[in-house]
Amino acid sequence: MTRDVIALTPEMPDAKTVLAGLFAGGPDLGVTSVADGAVVQLRAPNGRPLVSVEAPLLIQVPGEAQRLLGPDAAEPEGAYWWTEARASTAVEEGERLAGSFAGRVAAVLGGTVWPPEAAHTEVVPLTSEAATASEAATASAAGTASAAGTASAAGTGVGATPPAVDVLTDKAAVVIQDRRPVVAMTSWLADALRTAAAGDRALQIVTPPGTRLTLPTREALRGHPNRWVVQGPGRGYYDGLSGARLHWRDGHFTPVTSGDGGAPRIADAYKPDEARPPAERQLALSLHTTHPADENLLLGRALEAAWRALTGAPPAGWSTAEPIGLPWSPRQLTELARARAQRSAPTWLTAVGAPDRPAIATTRVSHTPAGIEEHITLTLGYAPDEAPPLDALAPLAGLLAAEHGLTSLLTTLRPARGDLTVPPHFEAPPLPLSFTLGPAAVTGIGLTHAEQPQAGLHPTRLGPPARPALHYALGDGTDPDAWSRLEHLTRHLSSV
């Protein structure tokens, strides 16, 4: 298992500062780089990784430390550097080595450390027992269960497992997160996801019950057979997204089924607390745009238009992983997408808003025969005393259809956490508010057919009469029958 320690500093840790921090274990330890130089590792004399340090990230977006590390995280004023170290707990001294590394970096550069109790600047000598620790020690250090311990022991040899992965078997890449309050889609985790997919494995993240996920992490785990494994009462496990009870079998966490092999059993810890219905809400937009492959195309404009219409301001920042470090720039993200398209690779990115208005979006950009497509999910959170701007949805749909290549837009509302994190228990599913079909899609289906879906639906024309978009009102966010209306509408539109 690994433990994360993060140094937040107003200045970039240069090579000299990083090496001084890595000297926390004394002169007998080795230093090497992995992941094409993006990660530096402190290793025991036998080659075992003790601490892995990621290249520092420049954070120019306010509020990221509090969003991902908790409200008490001490974020430096202005732009700052985020330097993350992951310590192996297979060796007793690993966590103290990471704490000394981060403490030394913060002391030199005038920054802070998260968690604050991990910071110190003492030399941590490695004992002979630690230096020769076996793979079996990794199993007991993982501390999740005898099952996960077996997985660690069955993993690959020293140095073969990627830095973010704690357990690697033929079926799963397991990441154990027992400290962070929120598991974000960091570059560490994105690397683990790519490693798992490349090896036809599941990515399985193991956390205690108090941990939450960011929405980008939840989205990444939705693909089968990835899982969020929550350690519940009595050392049992359950899936934090479905509630299915889990056990370790054949090299991965898999559902516990009833005796006749039927549906998975649902953990009691996952069931909703009906006595305390959530008063906060989340408004979500699933937005699909299509643009001609023009050299003057500027991506991100549809997302910015939606953000401005619903919050009064553009996104605060964007990045390909969390934490979000770059100020919002459609031009920069377009340049990135264009560079990746030249390598036939899609682009996945995340955007966040200002701290006083919870909002987060993920965007996948791909080059298809239809053109350049953006698949965007924008979610906004609202406190109990806040009213989501539902009246702005139809005008926004018209703007997207007229100026931003709208193909389709689905909007939903649901009771859920206003801070946009995902807890490991049941949350009510979203209810549809509206669906909008863009002008090109209406033309392809046929205006007459698209305007006559029956089921009490009467679409509103948006834009020019000769080439309109169609906006279908489905409900007010409280009517479960809205799903039936949407299902009927989808069948009707696809029946051409």
Secondary structure, DSSP 8 states (H G I E B T S, - for coil): -EEEEEEEESS---HHHHHHHHGGG-TTSEEEEETTTTEEEEE-TTS-EEEEEE--EEE-STTHHHHHH-TT----SSSEEEEEEEEETTSTTHHHHHHHHHHHHHHHHT-EEESGGG---------HHHHT--HHHHHHHH-S-HHHHHHHHTS--TTTS-TT-SEE-SSEEEEE-SS-SEE---HHHHHHHHHHHHTT-EEEEEE-TT-EEEHHHHHHHTSTT-EEEEE-GGG-EEETTT-BEEEEETTEEEE-B-TTS-SB-B-GGGS--TTS----EEEEEEEEEEE---TT--TTHHHHHHHHHHHSS--SEEESSSS--EE--HHHHHHHHHHHHTTT--EEEEEE--TTS-EEEEEEEEEETTEEEEEEEEEEEE-TT----GGGHHHHHHHHHHHS-EEEEEEEEEE--TT-EE-SS-----EEEEEEE-HHHHHHH-HHHHT---TT---EEES-TTS-EEEEE---SS-TTHHHHHHHHHHHHT--
